[in-house]
Amino acid sequence: MSRKTQSTQGTDSTTTSGLSVSRSPVSLTSLIVGAAFLLVGVLGFVPGVTTNYGALGGAGHHSGAMLLGVFQVSVLHNLLHLAFGVLGVALSRVPSLAKAFLVVGGVAYLGLWVYGLVTADDSTANFVPVNAADDWLHLGLGLGMLVLGLVMPRRASRGTAATYHGPTAGGRIQ
């Protein structure tokens, strides 16, 4: 958007203002959470970051690969992280959808936590797979996403714009 402004030499010039907050706090949060899931999904396919990489299975509890040597992963598990990350990034563009991603995702991860608690690690029902470390991580993710989805504002205030860009954000600079 072009705007006529007074330059320091006293002549008019046309400038393009880049001083705006383009994402609401909930949208930025969804973008960050989605990017984190994308990163985890990619890292699950990186030998060294994922120990026992040669034992990476397609799905099921027989996969012996461990992300960071702690979290049991499989190809399916990594692909789910990637898909969830893409979803979070895509939905971050619309504040109401970003909020829904965080809240519904948080509830889903709490459900996954309960599922992990009641499913034996060596059971055929453990098809993702998840281990005890995954279970507790899912609890933290579920609570964190749920709380963030409920408390993050869907709109940036003028105060937010001024905080990030100074008192003349989007206004006339003299």
ChimeraX attribute file (.defattr): number of C-alpha atoms within 10 A of each C-alpha:
attribute: neighborCount
match mode: 1-to-1
recipient: residues
	/A:1	7
	/A:2	9
	/A:3	13
	/A:4	11
	/A:5	17
	/A:6	15
	/A:7	13
	/A:8	9
	/A:9	6
	/A:10	8
	/A:11	8
	/A:12	12
	/A:13	11
	/A:14	12
	/A:15	13
	/A:16	10
	/A:17	13
	/A:18	11
	/A:19	15
	/A:20	15
	/A:21	18
	/A:22	12
	/A:23	17
	/A:24	21
	/A:25	23
	/A:26	29
	/A:27	30
	/A:28	19
	/A:29	23
	/A:30	31
	/A:31	23
	/A:32	16
	/A:33	21
	/A:34	27
	/A:35	19
	/A:36	18
	/A:37	23
	/A:38	24
	/A:39	15
	/A:40	18
	/A:41	24
	/A:42	14
	/A:43	16
	/A:44	29
	/A:45	19
	/A:46	13
	/A:47	14
	/A:48	14
	/A:49	14
	/A:50	22
	/A:51	21
	/A:52	15
	/A:53	20
	/A:54	11
	/A:55	14
	/A:56	21
	/A:57	18
	/A:58	17
	/A:59	17
	/A:60	22
	/A:61	22
	/A:62	20
	/A:63	22
	/A:64	19
	/A:65	24
	/A:66	21
	/A:67	23
	/A:68	13
	/A:69	12
	/A:70	14
	/A:71	20
	/A:72	25
	/A:73	33
	/A:74	28
	/A:75	20
	/A:76	17
	/A:77	21
	/A:78	24
	/A:79	18
	/A:80	16
	/A:81	21
	/A:82	22
	/A:83	16
	/A:84	21
	/A:85	24
	/A:86	17
	/A:87	19
	/A:88	29
	/A:89	24
	/A:90	17
	/A:91	21
	/A:92	28
	/A:93	18
	/A:94	16
	/A:95	22
	/A:96	15
	/A:97	18
	/A:98	28
	/A:99	28
	/A:100	20
	/A:101	27
	/A:102	31
	/A:103	21
	/A:104	16
	/A:105	20
	/A:106	24
	/A:107	18
	/A:108	17
	/A:109	23
	/A:110	23
	/A:111	15
	/A:112	18
	/A:113	23
	/A:114	15
	/A:115	15
	/A:116	22
	/A:117	15
	/A:118	9
	/A:119	15
	/A:120	15
	/A:121	18
	/A:122	14
	/A:123	12
	/A:124	13
	/A:125	14
	/A:126	18
	/A:127	18
	/A:128	20
	/A:129	27
	/A:130	27
	/A:131	22
	/A:132	16
	/A:133	12
	/A:134	18
	/A:135	20
	/A:136	16
	/A:137	16
	/A:138	22
	/A:139	19
	/A:140	16
	/A:141	21
	/A:142	24
	/A:143	19
	/A:144	16
	/A:145	25
	/A:146	23
	/A:147	14
	/A:148	19
	/A:149	25
	/A:150	15
	/A:151	11
	/A:152	17
	/A:153	15
	/A:154	20
	/A:155	15
	/A:156	14
	/A:157	13
	/A:158	13
	/A:159	12
	/A:160	16
	/A:161	18
	/A:162	16
	/A:163	11
	/A:164	12
	/A:165	15
	/A:166	12
	/A:167	13
	/A:168	12
	/A:169	20
	/A:170	16
	/A:171	12
	/A:172	11
	/A:173	11
	/A:174	8
